[in-house]
Amino acid sequence: MTMLGWFNRRKTAPVETRSSGAGYTAEIMAARDSFISGRRGVAELTATVQSCISLWEGGFAMADVDGTDLLTRQTMAMIARSVALNGESVLLATEDGLVPAVDWDVTTRNGKPRAYRLTIADAGGGRSQTALAPEVLHLRIGTDAVTPWIGTAPLRRSSLTGGMLHAVETALAETFENAPLGSLIAHLPDTGADDMASMRGAFRGRRGSTLVVEGVAQATAAGMNPTIGQKPDQLSPDLSKSMTAETLAAARDGITMAYGVLPSYFNRAATGPAIREAQRQLAVWTLQPIAQLLADEATAKLGAAVTIDTTRPLQAYDAGGRARALSTIIKAMAEAKEADIPTADVSGAMKLVDWT
């Protein structure tokens, strides 16, 4: 009996389970690391990034929204800014409209959000609220297969370039703040010690002026020719040898491309056609796809067919090409009418060239 009891205990012992490296624990740690360390980047403090974010914000604020009154222009601009900085935007549908959440935790099933624990900002302090997924609009960009419920900002996806831009601008700011720009070492004839001290005291601290006065005798003692010593010595650092201008321009171009803005948009020599092409590129290939994602999310959560168009308000199209296309269509319809071609056949022919 003792042996049988021992066998039964061994048989009914609980099986220990461990999570794998790619399991739930690893995913949660990756998600929290992304939230704590910042899903954005230090380059968001630069004017380059803020200019791109302003373009996103303005494009969404001008968008045509049909099917709902909840997506106001103020809300659309706020969504664009949140998505540009964080890669996602979470809004709670309430009686007062869409309320943005400043922080949230999400539970998922099959990689899709099921419920949220939201932190809502108020003037007197934030409050927490739990909501189901159908009550929350969650717009995400740059998602991956590991954490499809989390979006990533353009700066997060290009953190190396963003860090370089931040480092270059920080170095330049410190250089212009601390370096003796425009300061000189002037070599003057020797006088008394008191006179030299007075001269140094008069010049010291005057940024852009003579910083130090050095006598000819001191230059001679250092092995210098007194005649050569009469030429002032420049103390301003030569930044051209560090390729700061080229590095700064390359980092700016990379960041603008990450936000879907062509670098030619910020080129001083850019002409009107180049600016229009950059605006068209931004609206068609960057803002409109994000607007479509938001429209699908709003349609699923608000119970009405929602459409969002950023192309027409921004006039991100070739006006001349559209005019020529319209003229061609009218001419084709007139010729079809003269030839007594049925309307159905004309419509079918237009669909072949993607005209509806």
Sequence and secondary structure as in RCSB ss.txt:
>XXXX:A:sequence
MTMLGWFNRRKTAPVETRSSGAGYTAEIMAARDSFISGRRGVAELTATVQSCISLWEGGFAMADVDGTDLLTRQT
MAMIARSVALNGESVLLATEDGLVPAVDWDVTTRNGKPRAYRLTIADAGGGRSQTALAPEVLHLRIGTDAVTPWI
GTAPLRRSSLTGGMLHAVETALAETFENAPLGSLIAHLPDTGADDMASMRGAFRGRRGSTLVVEGVAQATAAGMN
PTIGQKPDQLSPDLSKSMTAETLAAARDGITMAYGVLPSYFNRAATGPAIREAQRQLAVWTLQPIAQLLADEATA
KLGAAVTIDTTRPLQAYDAGGRARALSTIIKAMAEAKEADIPTADVSGAMKLVDWT
>XXXX:A:secstr
 HHHHHHHHHHT        TTSHHHHHHHHHHHHHH SS GGGGSHHHHHHHHHHHHHHHT EEES SSS HHH
HHHHHHHHHHHSEEEEEEETTEEEEEEEEEEEEETTEEEEEEEEE  TT  EEEEEEGGGEEEEE S  SS TT 
   HHHHTHHHHHHHHHHHHHHHHHHHHS TT EEEEE    HHHHHHHHHHHTT TTSEEEEEEHHHHHHTT  
TTGGGS EE S  GGGGTHHHHHHHHHHHHHHHTT  GGGG TT  HHHHHHHHHHHIIIIIHHHHHHHHHHHHH
HHSS  EEESTTTTT S HHHHHHHHHHHHHHHHHHHHTT  HHHHHHHHHHTT  
